[in-house]
Amino acid sequence: MSNRPRYQQIKGYILDGIKQGTYTSGSKIPAEVELAKQFEVSRMTVNKAIRDLVQENLLVRYPGMGTFVTDAKAESPLVDIRNIAEEVVQRGHRYSCSVITLQEAVADEVIAMQMGVPVGTSLYRSVIVHRENDLPIQLENRFVIARLLPDYLNQDFTAGTPHEYLSKMYPVSNVEHIVEAILPDSNVQQLLEIDANTPCLLVNRRTWSDDRLVSFACLTYPGTRYKLRSLASPGI
C-alpha cells in the first residue's frame, strides 16, 4: 500500500493512464463518483486530484459533460533555438529531466559526416529525457566535439540543459534543422514511455558558433505530445 496521500494516488493513476494511452487527447476520464468508489475515498478527495491536473493543463472540465484529457500539445519554434527547460516553465508547468548517458565517444562514418570531422574524432555524447509535468516530451541525443568543450562531461545537466551550457561557451550563430516523421524503436519507446505505433518527430539539429560546427543533436518528440511551429515573412 502506498504511503502517498490518496488524492496523489488518484492523480498518479490518471497520469499513468495518459502516459500509457489509456486516456488519449480528447478522451473522457472516469467520473468522480466512479473514481471515489474505485479508491474508496470521498468525492472531495477525487476532486482535489482532478483539480490539480486541470491547473496543470492536463485535464479540462466541461460542465454537464465531464472531464477530458486536453488536446493541447507543447510547442516549440522550429527556426529559433530555445532552452526546453525555460519553455516548460514559461508555460506554467513543471520541468524535470533524466540523464541517461554522459560519456566519451568517437565519430563513426555517419556522425563524422554530420559534424564535418574525420572518422575516429574524439567526441562527447549526452542522452537526456526532458519532461513536462512528468510526461517525457523530448529525447535529446547530442554529440559535441571534445576538444572544444573539455569540461562537458563534468556538467550537471539536471541543473542546466546542454543548450544552456553550450550557449554560454559558444553562442549560436547558425543553425540547421532537418525534420522527419518516424516510428520509435524499442529504446525510444522505453525512454519516452510510448508504444511502437506512436508517431514521432525527429529533428536533426546542427549548430555553429562563427565558423565552427559545435554540436549535432537528434531530438525525438512524441507526436501526440509535441508540435513544432515556424513563422516566416516571405519577400514580396
VENMOZI-V941223 format. One record per residue. N is the residue number from 1. SS is DSSP state (h for helix, s for strand, l for the rest). PHI is phi in whole degrees, 0 to 359 (* if undefined). Layout:
n=N ss=SS phi=PHI
n=N ss=SS phi=PHI
//
This chain:
n=1 ss=l phi=*
n=2 ss=l phi=290
n=3 ss=l phi=271
n=4 ss=l phi=292
n=5 ss=l phi=305
n=6 ss=h phi=299
n=7 ss=h phi=294
n=8 ss=h phi=288
n=9 ss=h phi=296
n=10 ss=h phi=293
n=11 ss=h phi=300
n=12 ss=h phi=296
n=13 ss=h phi=298
n=14 ss=h phi=291
n=15 ss=h phi=299
n=16 ss=h phi=298
n=17 ss=h phi=296
n=18 ss=h phi=290
n=19 ss=h phi=299
n=20 ss=l phi=275
n=21 ss=l phi=85
n=22 ss=l phi=296
n=23 ss=l phi=247
n=24 ss=l phi=270
n=25 ss=l phi=304
n=26 ss=l phi=88
n=27 ss=l phi=275
n=28 ss=s phi=268
n=29 ss=l phi=272
n=30 ss=l phi=303
n=31 ss=l phi=294
n=32 ss=h phi=303
n=33 ss=h phi=295
n=34 ss=h phi=291
n=35 ss=h phi=294
n=36 ss=h phi=298
n=37 ss=h phi=291
n=38 ss=h phi=297
n=39 ss=h phi=262
n=40 ss=l phi=57
n=41 ss=l phi=226
n=42 ss=l phi=281
n=43 ss=h phi=296
n=44 ss=h phi=297
n=45 ss=h phi=294
n=46 ss=h phi=297
n=47 ss=h phi=300
n=48 ss=h phi=295
n=49 ss=h phi=298
n=50 ss=h phi=291
n=51 ss=h phi=300
n=52 ss=h phi=299
n=53 ss=h phi=289
n=54 ss=h phi=294
n=55 ss=h phi=295
n=56 ss=l phi=272
n=57 ss=l phi=66
n=58 ss=l phi=263
n=59 ss=s phi=232
n=60 ss=s phi=222
n=61 ss=s phi=256
n=62 ss=s phi=237
n=63 ss=l phi=308
n=64 ss=l phi=82
n=65 ss=l phi=244
n=66 ss=s phi=129
n=67 ss=s phi=243
n=68 ss=s phi=233
n=69 ss=s phi=287
n=70 ss=l phi=294
n=71 ss=l phi=258
n=72 ss=l phi=285
n=73 ss=l phi=256
n=74 ss=s phi=300
n=75 ss=s phi=223
n=76 ss=s phi=230
n=77 ss=s phi=288
n=78 ss=l phi=280
n=79 ss=l phi=284
n=80 ss=l phi=279
n=81 ss=l phi=247
n=82 ss=l phi=233
n=83 ss=l phi=289
n=84 ss=h phi=298
n=85 ss=h phi=296
n=86 ss=h phi=293
n=87 ss=h phi=304
n=88 ss=h phi=297
n=89 ss=h phi=296
n=90 ss=h phi=295
n=91 ss=l phi=279
n=92 ss=l phi=81
n=93 ss=l phi=247
n=94 ss=l phi=259
n=95 ss=s phi=260
n=96 ss=s phi=207
n=97 ss=s phi=207
n=98 ss=s phi=230
n=99 ss=s phi=272
n=100 ss=s phi=272
n=101 ss=s phi=219
n=102 ss=s phi=211
n=103 ss=s phi=202
n=104 ss=s phi=286
n=105 ss=s phi=210
n=106 ss=s phi=234
n=107 ss=l phi=286
n=108 ss=l phi=276
n=109 ss=h phi=297
n=110 ss=h phi=292
n=111 ss=h phi=292
n=112 ss=h phi=299
n=113 ss=h phi=295
n=114 ss=h phi=295
n=115 ss=h phi=260
n=116 ss=l phi=65
n=117 ss=l phi=231
n=118 ss=l phi=293
n=119 ss=l phi=303
n=120 ss=l phi=94
n=121 ss=l phi=299
n=122 ss=s phi=288
n=123 ss=s phi=231
n=124 ss=s phi=242
n=125 ss=s phi=234
n=126 ss=s phi=231
n=127 ss=s phi=236
n=128 ss=s phi=224
n=129 ss=s phi=259
n=130 ss=s phi=261
n=131 ss=s phi=234
n=132 ss=s phi=235
n=133 ss=l phi=52
n=134 ss=l phi=73
n=135 ss=s phi=267
n=136 ss=s phi=296
n=137 ss=s phi=240
n=138 ss=s phi=206
n=139 ss=s phi=252
n=140 ss=s phi=255
n=141 ss=s phi=243
n=142 ss=s phi=239
n=143 ss=s phi=239
n=144 ss=s phi=230
n=145 ss=s phi=280
n=146 ss=h phi=301
n=147 ss=h phi=293
n=148 ss=h phi=278
n=149 ss=l phi=225
n=150 ss=l phi=296
n=151 ss=l phi=261
n=152 ss=h phi=302
n=153 ss=h phi=288
n=154 ss=h phi=269
n=155 ss=l phi=278
n=156 ss=l phi=264
n=157 ss=l phi=279
n=158 ss=l phi=275
n=159 ss=l phi=262
n=160 ss=l phi=203
n=161 ss=l phi=286
n=162 ss=h phi=304
n=163 ss=h phi=303
n=164 ss=h phi=297
n=165 ss=h phi=294
n=166 ss=h phi=296
n=167 ss=h phi=296
n=168 ss=h phi=286
n=169 ss=h phi=282
n=170 ss=l phi=220
n=171 ss=l phi=306
n=172 ss=l phi=288
n=173 ss=l phi=250
n=174 ss=s phi=216
n=175 ss=s phi=217
n=176 ss=s phi=234
n=177 ss=s phi=240
n=178 ss=s phi=236
n=179 ss=s phi=247
n=180 ss=s phi=217
n=181 ss=s phi=265
n=182 ss=s phi=222
n=183 ss=s phi=255
n=184 ss=l phi=285
n=185 ss=l phi=280
n=186 ss=h phi=297
n=187 ss=h phi=293
n=188 ss=h phi=296
n=189 ss=h phi=303
n=190 ss=h phi=294
n=191 ss=h phi=288
n=192 ss=h phi=266
n=193 ss=l phi=57
n=194 ss=l phi=228
n=195 ss=l phi=260
n=196 ss=l phi=293
n=197 ss=l phi=263
n=198 ss=l phi=281
n=199 ss=s phi=291
n=200 ss=s phi=233
n=201 ss=s phi=258
n=202 ss=s phi=249
n=203 ss=s phi=250
n=204 ss=s phi=267
n=205 ss=s phi=240
n=206 ss=s phi=243
n=207 ss=s phi=234
n=208 ss=s phi=242
n=209 ss=s phi=237
n=210 ss=l phi=57
n=211 ss=l phi=256
n=212 ss=s phi=259
n=213 ss=s phi=279
n=214 ss=s phi=261
n=215 ss=s phi=214
n=216 ss=s phi=231
n=217 ss=s phi=230
n=218 ss=s phi=254
n=219 ss=s phi=249
n=220 ss=s phi=250
n=221 ss=s phi=241
n=222 ss=s phi=295
n=223 ss=l phi=297
n=224 ss=l phi=280
n=225 ss=l phi=239
n=226 ss=s phi=214
n=227 ss=s phi=218
n=228 ss=s phi=248
n=229 ss=s phi=235
n=230 ss=l phi=228
n=231 ss=l phi=234
n=232 ss=l phi=224
n=233 ss=l phi=241
n=234 ss=l phi=294
n=235 ss=l phi=292
n=236 ss=l phi=251
//
